[in-house]
């Protein structure tokens, strides 16, 4: 993280690791040394937090909350950019978008950016309501899967089936 700070403060790399309007250089197009050092810092942080998070996940309530949130991970991943673009496109109807289409020039920009988060979350929740059931297979159209009954292997009644015999064994 120190290397990233030195590159941003002393070498002129932008502080934003993603492209933002009004900045001449993007750290991602092409990837810069600052983006690489930032990525390495994130990997290091993940390794430092691995054991504390593993201990935390041993708590049934915490594990259940994470498991429940994980059921929606793919939907959120697939639709978050759509929600962001819908929020931005709708906001453009009102004119200038501080925090979204303005130069990050100080604490006011950060506050404006944070003010957009509830709007973005609401639009993303709408996408979740619309698309999550279909992605989980709960839409109206069901695939026509033919299920067949496999007879039990010969053996004593009531005994569990063992592993299937391997072909060529």
N, C-alpha and C positions, 0 to 999 in steps of 0.2 A: 504494500500500500504506500510505503514511503517512496518507492520508485515512481509510482503514479503521481504522487503529490509533487515530486521534483520535476517530472516531465510537464505537468500542467502549470506549475508556478514558474519554472525557470526556462523551459524549452518552448513555450508557446503553444502547446497542445491545448485544444478546448477542454473545458471541465466536463462537458456532456459527453458521455460515451456513445451516444446516438446522435444522428444528425438533427439539428434544430434550425429553424428559419433564421436567416440573418448572419450565420456563422460561415466564414469562408471555407473552413476545413472541417470535415467530418472524421471522426475517429474510426468509422466503419467502412469508408469508401475511398481508398482501400484501407484495410485494417492498419492501424498505426501501432507504434511501440507502446503508447499509452494504453491502448485497448488491450494489448497483450499483457502488460503488467497488471492492469485492472482485473483481467480474467484470472491471472495467476493468484492475485490477492483473494479473489472470491473462492478459488479452489482451496487455498490455504485456510480461509475462514471456515469452509465446509469441513475440512479435516479437523480443525480445532473444536468445532461444535459437534462432531460425530458422536463421541461418547456421552456428553451431557444430553444430547437429543435422544440417544438410545435409552438412557436411564429414564428420561421423561416419558418416552413411549411405552414404558412398562406399566404405566398407570392406565387402568382400563378406561377411564373416562376420557383421557387425552387421546388414547389410541382410537377410541370409538369416534371422537370428533374428527380426527384426521382421516379415518377410514370413510366416514360419511362425506367429507369434503372431497375425497379422492374419487368418489363416484361421479363427480361432475368435472373432474380435471380435464378430460378430453373435450367436453363441450365448451368449457371456458377457453381452453387453448385454441380451439378452432374458430371461435366466434369473437374473441376479444378485439381483434383488429377491425372487424365489421362494426362492432359497437362503437369503437373509437371513431371510425370514419362516419358513421351515422350521426354521432354526437357533433362532430366537426362540421359536417355538411349542413345539419340543421342549425347549428350556431352561426354559420356564415350568413344565414338569412337575416340575422340581427346586425350584421356588420363586422367590425373588428373583433378578434378573439384574443383578448389578453390571456397569456399563459399557454395558449395553443399555437397561435401564429404570430407571436411576437418574440423579439430577441430576449434571451434570458439575461437580464441586466441587473438583477438584484433581488432583495427580499420580496418586493412587490410582485415580481414574476412568479416566485415560488408560491406565494399566497394565492395568486390567481390560478396557478396550475393545480394547487390543492383544492381550490373551490370547484374545479371541474370534476374531481373524483366522484362525488355523489351522483352527478348527472351521468357520468360514464358508467358507474355501477348500476344505476337504474336501467339504462339501455342494455347493459350486459345481462341483467336479470331478465329483461324481456326476451332477449335471445335465448337464454337458458330455458325459459318457460316454453318457447316456441319449438326449440330444436332438441332438447335433452330427451324427451320421450322417444322421438324417432331414432336417435342415436343409440338408445338403450334397447331398441327393438319393440317399443311399446306403441308404435304408430298404428294407424288403422289397417294398413296393408301388412298382412302377416305373410311370411314366406311359407310356402306349402312344403313342409318337411314331412316326409313319410317316416314314421318311426316303426321299427320292426321289433318284435320280441325275440330275443335270443334265448333258446332253451338252455337250461342249466346243463352243465357237463355231467355225464354219468358219475354217480357217486352216492354216498349215503345221504338220505334226506336230512335237511336241516344243517348240513355242514357247509361252511363258507367255501366258495369257489376259490381255488388257488389261482396262481398266475396262469395266464394262457400259455399253452405250449408254444415254444419257438419253432418256427419253420426251419428245417435243416439242422435241428439240434439233435 
